[in-house]
Structures are given as C-alpha cells and as structure tokens.
Amino acid sequence: MSESALTLAEFMERFGPTLMERARRAFPPVVERASLVPRGRKPMGIQALASTAMVESLKRHRAGFLVAEMSTGKTKMALDALMGYNPRGRYLVMCPPHLVAKWRREAETEGFHAVILSSLEDIRRLPALPTPLVAVLSREKAKLGPGWRPAYVVKSLKHRDTLIRYAACPSCGRPVRDKDGIPLSPSGARETLARKKRACPVCGEPLWQVAPPRRVALADALKRFLPKGFFDVLVLDEAHEYKGQGSAQGIVAGVLADWVGRVLVLTGTLFGGYASTLFALFRRFLPGFREEYGPNDLDTFVARYGVLERVVAYPEEDGRRSRRRSSPQTKEKPGLSPLLLPYLLPYTAFVRLPEVAEGLPPYREEVIYLDLEEPHKSLVKAFYNQLKAAVKEALARGSKRLLGGYLQGALNGPDAHFTDVEVRDPESGWVVAQMRAVGEDYLSPKEKWLIRLLSEEKSEGRRILVYVQNTGSKDQVARLTRVLTEAGFRAVGLYADTVKPEEREAWLRRKVAEGVDVLVAHPRLVQTGLDLVDFPTLVFHQVEYSVYTLRQAARRSLRIGQTRPVKVFFLAYRETLQEAAISLVATKARSSLALEGELVEGGLAVASEEDPTLVLAQVLAGKKSLAPASFWENLAGVDTAENPAREALVQAAQQALAEFAQIHLPTLKESRRVRVGKTWTVLPAGQPVLFEEVV
C-alpha cells in the first residue's frame, strides 16, 4: 500500500463529519433532542437522548436495544425510558442474580416502587402494589423448574497396591471425565456435574436426575397468575447472555418477551464477533425477524450476513496434485455484513463512555509477548510435538471432536510449569501428550514480568487486577497468589465460591481497605456490575476467548470517577499457541467494536487475525502460519470475497471517492479485473481505489 493511502480510521476522522451530514439528510433521525424530564438524578451527556430514543422505539416498534459501554449508566437510562414511556406503568426486569439488589435500589432512587420477586407470594401481591412499579426477577429464579442433581455411580480400580475410586456413568459404566479427559473422583464429579446438566459422551444417557422438592419457575408463575398485558415492558439486563439458541435462560427470556409484548434490551456488548451470535437474540427480541427466519435458518442467516470460509482439499498422489478433491467444508469466520444494519438501526441506541462523561483518563491496551526460558522451553517444545502428532491424526480423519482437549492443553500447558500436565483422549482415556513440571520454585517469564510490573505500579500507588483462566487442576489463582505474596505483595485470590455474587462488591471494598496490592480472579467473576475503579491496571495473564467477557472485563476500571490512566496488558508466550490465540481473539473484538461504530487500530486490535478453532489446530499441526497480515486483510470480513455485501461496499466506496476528490488515494496503473462475490468487475486504469488488495 502506498504511503499516500489512508487507513479507514484516518479516512473517517477526516471526512466522517461530512459523510455523517449526508447520512442525516438521507435518513433523518427519529429523535434529535431529549424530551424526557426524569424524576431522579440529572442525566449526564447523551443519557437523556438515549432514553428518549428508547421510548420512541418502544412505541413504534415494541422493542428497543440500548447498547451502552460499561459505566455509561444503562440502568439509569433504562429507568428514565420506562418512566417516559408510561409514568404509571408496571415493568418487569430480568437480570443476573448479583444485580437484583442494585436494580431495586436504583429504581427506588428514580421514583419507582420496586420489589424483588423471590416466591409465588411475591407474584400474587403485585396487583395491589402502587405504580409506577418495577418488579425485579433474577434470571436464575425465572428459569428454575424441578430441582436436579448429578447422577453417577462410584466404582473402584486397583492400581498396584492402591484402590482408586472414580465416578462412572450409571448406564454404561464408563468413567466420568473432566474437560482434559481425566477421570473424576466422586467428589470431583459431584462438583463438576452440579454446574451444568451433562450427558455421557459414550452412551448419551443423562448424568443428572430430578431431585425433589420441585421448585416452581417464576417465569411460569408470572404467566399463570397475572393476565397478559399486566406489565408494560420487559427489561432484559446483560441480554447478550441470552444468545444461546438452546439455553434455558434464553428460552425463558424469549417466552417472557412474547408474553409482555414489549422488550427493552440492555447490553454492553451486543456482538460476539460472529454473525451467529446475533441470530437467537434477533429471533427472540426483534419484531418481524421471526417472519423471515425460522428456528432452523441459522446457516442461511450466517451465509447472508456473516463471513464464511469454504475450504476444498486437493490431495497429492505420487507427488502430484490430484484432480480429486474432498467435499467442501464451510467454517464461519469473524465478521458481519453491513447489510444487517437495517435490522438493527431502527431499534438501537449506541452509547460510548466519552459521550456520557467528559475528562476520562487515558485508556491503553498493550500486548506483551515473552520468550520461554530453559528448561521450560524444551519441555513445552516436546509437549507440543506430542500434541502436534495427535492433532495431525485428528485432522487427517476429518474429526474436530477431539480437538478441544488438545487445544486447551496446548494453550494452557505453558502456564502450568508448576505441575505435571497430561492431555488424554476423551474417548479412550489414553495419554496423548504429557509434560513434567519444571518445579514449584521456578518463576516463569510471565511471573517475573508480573512481579516487575507490580513493583512499578505499587510505587505509584496503583493496584493490579490479574485475570486467569485456570482455577481447577492447574489453579493459577492459588499459584499467582502464593508467588506474589512470597515476593512481598499483599495478594488475594477470588473464586466463584469465595463470596456470593451479590456480596462481591462489599468484599472488594474490604480488601481495598485492608491494603491489598493485587487481586487474582477469573474475568467472568467481575465482568458485570462491579466497580473496579481501585484497580487501574489490568493484566490478562491468560487469554480470554469470549469477546463478551473480554470487553467487559477489560474496561471494568474505566468508569465515571476514575482519575488515573487505565492500563490493560495481554500476556502471551512467543512460539506457542498463545501467540496465535491472541490474534484470533483480537479479530473477534475488532468485529464486535466495528458493529458499534468504533474503529480500533492499537492495543489488542494490532494482533487481530482469523478466529476458528480449526485455525488454531492448523497452527498447532504446522499446516498454517500466523505471519502478521495487513489491516485490510483483517477488517472483519468487510473486504472478503465471501461477503455478499462486497459489491455494495465497493460501489459505495467509489461513489464516496468521487465526491471527495481532494483525497489523495492510490490509482490503478492499468485496468484490473476484480471478483466481487460471484461477479467479476473491471476497474479502469486511473481509477482511485480504497481497498488495498485492489491496488
């Protein structure tokens, strides 16, 4: 690309206002100024405008999507919108358990009568309560039906002179294993199986059973005891968590949305990087979407609005490429077509933190690549060679079912230097790769880097929050807490069962008052509802693969009231799968931000690449490299031949360039034939171009 060419971000910075003015003339905004007069706290920035927009969307379309960054005040904006919609209305809020008390508190502050629904009696009392009324329902209580408990039998195996007890499937008798393929002890099975209903991977029988006494799902009770139309609007907080097509909480949210008739969707991260993450949300909450797409039309939706990679393999025979080819395999990649926006824009208000609060401190992301040291490096290399052989065999068979355990071992193995690591075949239980521990006293490069950073940050009066993934057999919380404590810092670890979700904020305040220097936790424990302004430095010690979790956790410290610069670091080892994983997650994050109108070119986004699990497997097997690619090649599918919006984008770009002739862009030296989807287009010589690959 020539030096005179502009990046997309530079183009939008220079000519965005003019383009926006043209868009405003072509598509006049429905709401241009705030008209609400809230009863409670005074709105900040564009909060009142967003609330007004939601009122208008609820009236016109019976649905509204409020996509607002963390700390912008989604609860405040939603409550103002409800009051503006009907000052005497009744409203049902469904939210995560740890936010129930917060919703009641905020609703009362804004002038509502607020109650928490915990039992059938609470529901029966609703008709007698004064209005405006907000009834807050935990999503867990909403979906609770009959109680259930793990189902397994205990068997014994004599190994040498030791009797080993393990949990087994009641039907086929095969061992119950964890995600790494390791057989579980009875206590381990009880804890693991209690988290989520599972079936035996061998025979398919459920590893759970109904347990009395039966508990009533409050969502069903609402429909049974209250008339349809009792509530004016259903509010769904953290609605991105309802994206799963088959998830119980997603199904309940959809049922309640149909019953109430109007829905206000709140989320800080609407898009998970893949078009498929929007399908269930749109079917449940977007009016008219179900008329066009049925429950089995996910593939059609992704083909039309997402990015697909079609792979055809041509095997070699006698050293020559064969004419025979394998059946094409299609894989979804990160990205989203702009053609989807007409579905979203009529219902959606996007709110960024700078639009609400002025004078926020700088926010910086940085990816830190570290080199492994001997003997750790040699052990990891040998471990990878074993995994590589197993992955090659799985790919040769065309099987991806076994890749999950292999990939988790490859990604997390380099961080587990303090314990022996084994990766087992989930079916047979055979060990396919193993790595012995370097030793408890050995400090890894990541740990040394973390100690240096903590020393620097503590000297400036800054606390650090460290995010990890492994909290089980390769427990990074316990490991880092011990290492940092021995290094002279006050370190504390947070587990899911350390403190109840609704009590975590108070627990954190106590730890800060006690003088803690560093907190170690899984990002999902702090991703929503917590104020982490006391921890302005965040470190992802291990890669977080969920865009929803990553984006929310990364910005937990950048909030109203933060006065210190916020630093976010992502750690990865060079020449390991962690390096590839960083780039793959970055692409999903970039796609997610692009949907909300934010173009990023620094920090984590610099590392962006592709994102399918198969790519990670191909890297591990040596079949694919992850050499840095250009910004344009990584633009989340906007400029790919697989994207059906390509032709429209090229035409729009050429029209924009014609109108902004003063932009100095590269031109074609000779005519060029370019494929746009399934169509070929000829660009004449001298034609200015915006896309690098056309030049």
CORCORMO-V133491 format. One record per backbone hydrogen bond with DSSP energy under -1.0 kcal/mol. CO is the residue of the C=O (numbers start at 1). NH is the residue of the N-H. Records with the same first field share a line. If there is no record, write none. Layout:
BEGIN
CO: NH / NH
END
This chain:
BEGIN
2: 5
7: 11
8: 12
9: 13
10: 14
11: 15
12: 16
15: 19
16: 20
17: 21
18: 22
19: 23
20: 24
21: 25
22: 26
23: 27
44: 47
46: 50
47: 51
48: 52
49: 53
50: 54
51: 55
52: 56
53: 57
54: 58
55: 59
56: 60
57: 61
62: 263
64: 265
65: 349
66: 267
67: 351
69: 72
73: 77
74: 78
75: 79
76: 80
77: 81
78: 82
79: 83
80: 84
81: 85
82: 86
86: 89
89: 133
90: 232
91: 135
92: 235
93: 137
94: 237
95: 139
96: 99
97: 100
99: 103
100: 104
101: 105
102: 106
103: 107
104: 108
105: 109
106: 110
107: 112
108: 111
113: 134
115: 136
119: 123
120: 124
121: 125
123: 126
125: 128
126: 129
132: 113
133: 91
134: 115
135: 93
136: 117
137: 95
138: 142
139: 143
141: 218
142: 219
147: 211
149: 209
153: 168
155: 166
157: 164
159: 162
162: 159
164: 157
166: 155
167: 176
168: 153
169: 173
174: 169
176: 184
178: 181
180: 424
182: 178
184: 167
185: 189
186: 190
187: 191
188: 192
189: 193
192: 195
198: 207
200: 204
205: 200
207: 151
209: 149
217: 221
218: 222
219: 223
220: 224
221: 225
222: 226
227: 230
233: 92
234: 264
235: 94
236: 266
238: 241
239: 242
240: 243
247: 251
248: 252
249: 253
250: 254
251: 255
252: 256
253: 257
254: 258
255: 259
256: 260
257: 261
262: 234
263: 64
264: 236
265: 66
266: 239
267: 68
273: 335
274: 277
275: 278
278: 282
279: 283
280: 284
281: 285
282: 286
286: 289
289: 292 / 293
294: 297
297: 301
298: 302
299: 303
300: 304
301: 305
302: 306
305: 337
307: 333
309: 331
311: 329
313: 326
315: 322
317: 320
320: 317
329: 311
331: 309
337: 340
338: 341
340: 343
341: 345
344: 347
347: 65
349: 67
351: 69
352: 355
353: 356 / 357
355: 46
362: 566
364: 568
366: 570
368: 572
370: 574
373: 377
375: 379
376: 380
377: 381
378: 382
379: 383
380: 384
381: 385
382: 386
383: 387
384: 388
385: 389
386: 390
387: 391
388: 392
389: 393
390: 394
391: 395
392: 396
393: 397
394: 399
395: 398
400: 403
402: 406
403: 407
404: 408
405: 409
406: 410
407: 411
408: 412
409: 413
412: 415
413: 416
416: 419
417: 438 / 439
421: 435
423: 432 / 433
425: 429
430: 425
433: 423
435: 421
444: 448
445: 449
446: 450
447: 451
448: 452
449: 453
450: 454
451: 455
452: 456
453: 457
454: 458
455: 459
457: 462
458: 461
463: 537
464: 519
465: 539
466: 521
467: 541 / 542
470: 476
472: 475
475: 479
476: 480
477: 481
478: 482
479: 483
480: 484
481: 485
482: 486
483: 487
484: 489
485: 488
489: 491
490: 517 / 518
492: 520
495: 498
500: 503
501: 504
503: 507
504: 508
505: 509
506: 510
507: 511
508: 512
509: 513
510: 514
511: 516
512: 515
517: 464
518: 492
519: 466
520: 494
521: 468
522: 525
523: 526
532: 535
536: 567
537: 465
538: 569
539: 467 / 541
540: 571
546: 550
547: 551
548: 552
549: 553
550: 554
551: 555
553: 556
556: 532
557: 559
559: 562
566: 364
567: 538
568: 366
569: 540
570: 368
572: 370
577: 581
578: 582
579: 583
580: 584
581: 585
582: 586
583: 587 / 609
584: 588
585: 589
586: 590
587: 591
588: 592
589: 593
590: 594
591: 595
593: 598
594: 597
602: 605
603: 606
604: 607
605: 608
612: 616
613: 617
614: 618
615: 619
616: 620
617: 621
618: 623 / 624
619: 622
632: 635
634: 636
635: 638
637: 640
640: 643
643: 646
645: 649
646: 650
647: 651
648: 652
649: 653
650: 654
651: 655
652: 656
653: 657
654: 658
655: 659
656: 660
660: 663
663: 665
666: 689
668: 686
672: 683
674: 681
676: 679
679: 676
681: 674
683: 672
684: 687
687: 668
691: 694
692: 695
END
